[in-house]
Amino acid sequence: MKGGGERCWWGRRGPSPELLLNLLLCLAPLGLLGEETRQLFEFDSTNITTSEPLGKPYSPYSLAEFSWNNISDSLDPATLSATFRGHPTKDPSRTFANGSLTFRVQAFSRSGRPAQPPRLLHTADTSQLQVALAGASRGNRSLFRLEVVMLGQSPSCPSMQEQHSIDDEYAPAVFQLDQLLWDPHSSGFMQWRPVAFSQQQGNRESAMPCHASALEPTLPYLVPQSPIVRAFFGTQNNFCAFNLTFGAPTGPGYWDQQYLSWSMLLGVGTPPVDALSPLILGIMAVALGAPGLMLLGGGMFLLLGRKQHLEYQSIN
């Protein structure tokens, strides 16, 4: 069935993890029924030119023309998660014969980190969205780009920020965190690491870059105007869009195992802030403590040497 016909189920109190999951379950199918602004792009990276840095583009997939699974089959109250799995309704080349595009949403009841990289720090006020593409491509070295549309009540687009750190314990070789911040009135945010993975068990070897374009306003009539979106956010909204490009022509890529995954956090309130990991704190303690120990040892050596010298003089 196509997304948009799912029934919403509500928790008794809010805000709560169950309520956040309810909102995602209600809004995600309708959001997937986009027009031209909801697309999955594919490029043939074997033919890169100055005018086509990602390669020759194939015809884009419109998510409005995808068929989505019955969400009841994947709803898991124990993990507060559900998965939307889709494929094009028209696929004459049978590219998606054994493939699918999935959106997995998950709410959280407490703070923590997922087991798989990039292991973003989450709280009970956040939900995670994981995008995965598997078993579908029209070329041997395909690159993919996903268009994302954001909704807000501010006249301007959310601000995009980059945070850098010396700590990469939770996301090896990734020292950057990207986030979108809405105005203080709406108090919303979106966080992600600029990395995607070409294997289900994400690791350093399967990590590939994820590049986000600048955020630009988009026309409201190009975005689905669902009754649920209007009920929650009103009619006076502004829409902004940006693109996420996964991978590069060289290095790990979708072609390794016909797989691609990327995840982000959505939340309200203050975004979670990573503290330095115990490993980095230990390294810093050793690095800062070693010079002090050397100075202390050197001072003791000089004092003992001076004392022995004075004792020799007194004997003579």
C-alpha positions as CSV (number, residue, x, y, z in Angstrom):
1,M,0.0,0.0,0.0
2,K,1.1,3.6,-0.4
3,G,2.0,5.6,2.6
4,G,-0.5,8.0,4.1
5,G,-3.2,5.6,5.1
6,E,-1.8,4.5,8.4
7,R,-3.8,4.9,11.6
8,C,-2.1,6.9,14.4
9,W,-2.0,5.5,18.0
10,W,-1.5,7.9,20.9
11,G,0.0,7.7,24.3
12,R,-1.9,8.9,27.3
13,R,0.6,11.6,28.3
14,G,3.1,13.8,26.4
15,P,5.7,14.5,25.6
16,S,7.0,11.0,25.9
17,P,8.9,8.5,23.7
18,E,5.7,6.9,22.7
19,L,4.3,10.3,21.6
20,L,7.4,11.1,19.6
21,L,7.1,7.7,17.9
22,N,3.4,8.3,17.2
23,L,4.1,11.6,15.5
24,L,6.8,10.0,13.3
25,L,4.5,7.1,12.4
26,C,1.7,9.5,11.5
27,L,3.8,12.1,9.6
28,A,6.4,10.0,7.9
29,P,4.1,8.2,5.4
30,L,2.5,11.5,4.4
31,G,5.9,13.1,4.1
32,L,7.0,10.3,1.8
33,L,4.1,11.2,-0.5
34,G,6.1,14.1,-1.8
35,E,6.0,15.7,-5.2
36,E,9.2,16.6,-7.1
37,T,10.9,17.7,-3.9
38,R,11.0,14.1,-2.5
39,Q,13.4,12.3,-4.7
40,L,16.2,9.8,-4.6
41,F,18.9,10.6,-7.2
42,E,21.3,8.1,-8.7
43,F,24.6,8.9,-10.6
44,D,27.0,6.8,-12.7
45,S,30.3,7.7,-11.1
46,T,32.3,5.9,-13.9
47,N,31.9,9.0,-16.1
48,I,32.9,12.0,-14.1
49,T,33.3,15.4,-15.8
50,T,33.7,19.0,-14.7
51,S,30.0,19.7,-15.3
52,E,29.0,16.4,-13.7
53,P,31.2,15.8,-10.7
54,L,29.2,12.9,-9.5
55,G,28.8,11.3,-12.9
56,K,26.0,11.0,-15.4
57,P,22.6,11.2,-13.6
58,Y,19.9,8.5,-14.1
59,S,16.3,9.4,-14.0
60,P,15.4,10.2,-10.3
61,Y,13.0,8.2,-8.2
62,S,10.0,10.1,-6.9
63,L,9.0,8.8,-3.5
64,A,5.5,9.7,-4.3
65,E,5.5,6.8,-6.7
66,F,6.7,4.3,-4.1
67,S,4.6,1.6,-2.5
68,W,5.1,1.1,1.2
69,N,4.6,-1.8,3.6
70,N,1.9,-2.0,6.2
71,I,3.6,-0.4,9.2
72,S,1.7,-2.7,11.6
73,D,4.0,-5.6,10.4
74,S,7.2,-3.9,11.6
75,L,5.9,-2.0,14.7
76,D,7.9,-3.1,17.8
77,P,6.6,-1.5,21.0
78,A,9.5,-3.1,23.0
79,T,12.1,-1.1,21.1
80,L,9.8,1.8,20.2
81,S,10.6,1.4,16.6
82,A,9.0,0.8,13.2
83,T,10.2,0.4,9.6
84,F,8.8,1.8,6.4
85,R,9.9,-0.3,3.5
86,G,9.2,0.7,-0.1
87,H,9.9,0.2,-3.7
88,P,8.7,1.9,-6.9
89,T,5.3,1.0,-8.1
90,K,6.6,1.2,-11.7
91,D,9.9,-0.6,-12.2
92,P,10.1,-1.8,-15.8
93,S,13.9,-2.5,-15.5
94,R,13.3,-4.5,-12.3
95,T,16.0,-2.5,-10.5
96,F,14.2,-3.0,-7.2
97,A,13.3,-6.6,-7.9
98,N,15.4,-7.7,-4.9
99,G,15.9,-4.3,-3.3
100,S,14.2,-1.8,-1.1
101,L,14.4,1.7,0.4
102,T,13.7,1.7,4.1
103,F,13.1,4.4,6.8
104,R,13.4,3.1,10.3
105,V,12.2,5.4,13.1
106,Q,12.9,4.8,16.8
107,A,12.1,6.7,20.0
108,F,14.0,6.4,23.2
109,S,13.0,6.1,26.9
110,R,16.3,7.2,28.3
111,S,19.7,8.6,27.4
112,G,22.3,6.3,25.7
113,R,23.9,5.4,22.4
114,P,23.0,2.8,19.7
115,A,25.3,-0.2,19.3
116,Q,26.1,0.6,15.7
117,P,28.1,3.6,14.4
118,P,27.9,6.6,14.3
119,R,26.4,6.0,17.8
120,L,24.9,9.5,18.2
121,L,24.1,10.4,21.8
122,H,20.3,10.3,22.3
123,T,17.9,11.3,25.1
124,A,14.2,10.7,25.8
125,D,13.4,13.9,23.9
126,T,14.9,12.6,20.6
127,S,14.0,10.1,17.9
128,Q,16.3,8.4,15.4
129,L,15.7,8.1,11.7
130,Q,17.8,5.6,9.7
131,V,17.7,5.5,5.9
132,A,18.9,2.4,4.2
133,L,19.1,1.4,0.5
134,A,19.8,-2.2,-0.4
135,G,20.0,-4.4,-3.5
136,A,19.0,-1.7,-6.1
137,S,21.2,0.1,-8.6
138,R,21.3,0.8,-12.3
139,G,25.1,0.8,-12.6
140,N,28.2,-0.8,-11.3
141,R,29.5,2.3,-9.4
142,S,26.4,4.2,-8.4
143,L,26.3,7.2,-6.1
144,F,23.1,8.3,-4.4
145,R,21.6,11.6,-3.3
146,L,18.5,12.1,-1.1
147,E,16.5,15.3,-1.0
148,V,15.3,16.4,2.5
149,V,12.6,19.0,3.1
150,M,12.3,20.7,6.5
151,L,9.1,22.4,7.9
152,G,9.1,25.4,10.3
153,Q,7.2,28.4,11.4
154,S,10.1,30.8,11.2
155,P,10.4,33.0,8.1
156,S,13.9,31.8,7.6
157,C,15.5,28.4,7.2
158,P,17.1,26.6,10.2
159,S,20.7,27.4,10.8
160,M,23.2,24.7,9.9
161,Q,26.2,24.3,12.2
162,E,29.3,22.2,12.2
163,Q,30.9,21.0,15.4
164,H,34.4,19.6,15.5
165,S,36.1,17.4,18.2
166,I,39.3,15.5,18.8
167,D,37.2,12.5,20.0
168,D,36.3,9.8,17.5
169,E,35.8,6.8,19.8
170,Y,32.1,6.5,18.9
171,A,32.5,7.2,15.2
172,P,36.0,6.2,14.2
173,A,37.8,8.7,11.9
174,V,34.8,11.1,12.1
175,F,35.6,14.3,14.0
176,Q,32.6,16.4,12.9
177,L,28.9,16.7,14.0
178,D,26.4,18.5,11.8
179,Q,23.2,19.9,13.1
180,L,20.2,22.1,12.1
181,L,18.8,24.4,14.7
182,W,15.4,26.0,14.5
183,D,14.7,29.3,16.1
184,P,14.3,29.4,19.9
185,H,10.5,29.6,19.7
186,S,10.2,26.2,18.0
187,S,13.2,24.7,19.9
188,G,13.8,21.9,17.5
189,F,17.0,20.3,16.1
190,M,18.4,17.7,13.8
191,Q,21.8,16.1,14.3
192,W,23.9,13.7,12.2
193,R,27.5,12.7,11.5
194,P,28.7,13.4,7.9
195,V,29.3,9.7,7.4
196,A,27.3,6.8,5.8
197,F,28.2,3.1,5.7
198,S,28.3,0.5,2.8
199,Q,27.8,-2.4,5.2
200,Q,25.1,-3.3,7.7
201,Q,27.8,-3.6,10.4
202,G,29.2,-0.1,10.1
203,N,32.9,0.3,10.7
204,R,35.9,2.3,9.7
205,E,36.5,0.2,6.5
206,S,32.9,0.7,5.3
207,A,32.6,4.4,6.2
208,M,32.0,6.8,3.3
209,P,31.5,10.6,3.3
210,C,28.1,12.2,3.5
211,H,27.9,15.7,2.1
212,A,25.1,18.1,2.9
213,S,24.3,21.0,0.6
214,A,23.2,24.4,1.7
215,L,19.7,24.8,3.0
216,E,17.4,26.7,0.6
217,P,13.8,27.8,0.8
218,T,11.4,25.8,-1.4
219,L,7.9,26.5,-2.6
220,P,5.0,25.2,-0.4
221,Y,3.0,23.9,-3.3
222,L,5.8,21.4,-4.1
223,V,5.5,19.9,-0.6
224,P,2.6,17.6,0.4
225,Q,-0.1,19.5,2.3
226,S,-1.5,16.8,4.5
227,P,-4.3,17.4,7.0
228,I,-2.1,16.0,9.8
229,V,0.8,18.3,9.0
230,R,-1.6,21.3,9.0
231,A,-3.2,20.1,12.3
232,F,0.1,20.0,14.1
233,F,2.0,22.8,12.6
234,G,-0.8,25.1,11.2
235,T,-1.1,26.6,7.8
236,Q,1.6,29.4,8.0
237,N,4.7,27.3,7.5
238,N,7.9,27.7,5.6
239,F,9.7,24.9,3.8
240,C,13.4,24.5,3.3
241,A,15.3,21.8,1.4
242,F,18.8,20.4,1.2
243,N,20.5,17.4,-0.4
244,L,22.5,14.6,1.2
245,T,25.0,13.0,-1.1
246,F,26.4,9.6,0.0
247,G,29.8,8.4,-1.0
248,A,32.5,9.5,-3.4
249,P,33.7,8.2,-6.8
250,T,36.7,6.6,-5.0
251,G,36.9,4.6,-1.7
252,P,34.2,2.5,-0.1
253,G,30.8,2.8,-1.8
254,Y,27.4,1.4,-2.4
255,W,28.9,-1.0,-4.9
256,D,30.8,-2.9,-2.2
257,Q,27.7,-4.9,-1.0
258,Q,24.8,-3.1,-2.7
259,Y,24.1,-1.4,0.6
260,L,23.9,2.1,2.0
261,S,22.8,3.4,5.4
262,W,22.7,6.8,7.2
263,S,21.1,8.0,10.4
264,M,20.2,11.2,12.1
265,L,18.5,12.4,15.3
266,L,15.4,14.6,15.6
267,G,14.4,16.2,18.8
268,V,13.0,19.1,20.8
269,G,14.8,21.2,23.4
270,T,18.5,21.5,23.7
271,P,20.6,19.2,21.5
272,P,22.6,16.5,23.3
273,V,26.2,17.5,23.7
274,D,29.0,14.9,23.6
275,A,31.4,14.8,26.5
276,L,34.9,13.5,26.0
277,S,35.0,9.7,26.1
278,P,36.9,7.9,28.9
279,L,39.6,6.8,26.3
280,I,40.3,10.4,25.3
281,L,40.3,11.5,28.9
282,G,42.8,8.8,29.7
283,I,45.1,9.8,26.8
284,M,44.9,13.4,27.9
285,A,45.7,12.5,31.5
286,V,48.8,10.6,30.3
287,A,49.8,13.3,27.9
288,L,49.5,16.1,30.4
289,G,50.8,14.0,33.4
290,A,53.9,12.7,31.7
291,P,55.7,16.1,31.5
292,G,54.8,16.8,35.1
293,L,56.3,13.5,36.2
294,M,59.4,14.1,34.1
295,L,59.8,17.5,35.8
296,L,59.2,16.0,39.2
297,G,61.7,13.3,38.5
298,G,64.3,15.7,37.2
299,G,63.9,17.9,40.2
300,M,64.4,15.0,42.6
301,F,67.5,13.9,40.7
302,L,69.0,17.4,41.0
303,L,68.2,17.7,44.7
304,L,69.7,14.2,45.4
305,G,72.7,15.0,43.3
306,R,73.3,18.3,45.2
307,K,72.9,16.6,48.6
308,Q,75.5,14.0,47.7
309,H,77.9,16.7,46.5
310,L,77.5,18.6,49.8
311,E,78.2,15.5,51.8
312,Y,81.4,14.8,49.9
313,Q,82.6,18.4,50.5
314,S,82.0,18.1,54.3
315,I,84.1,14.9,54.5
316,N,87.1,16.6,52.8
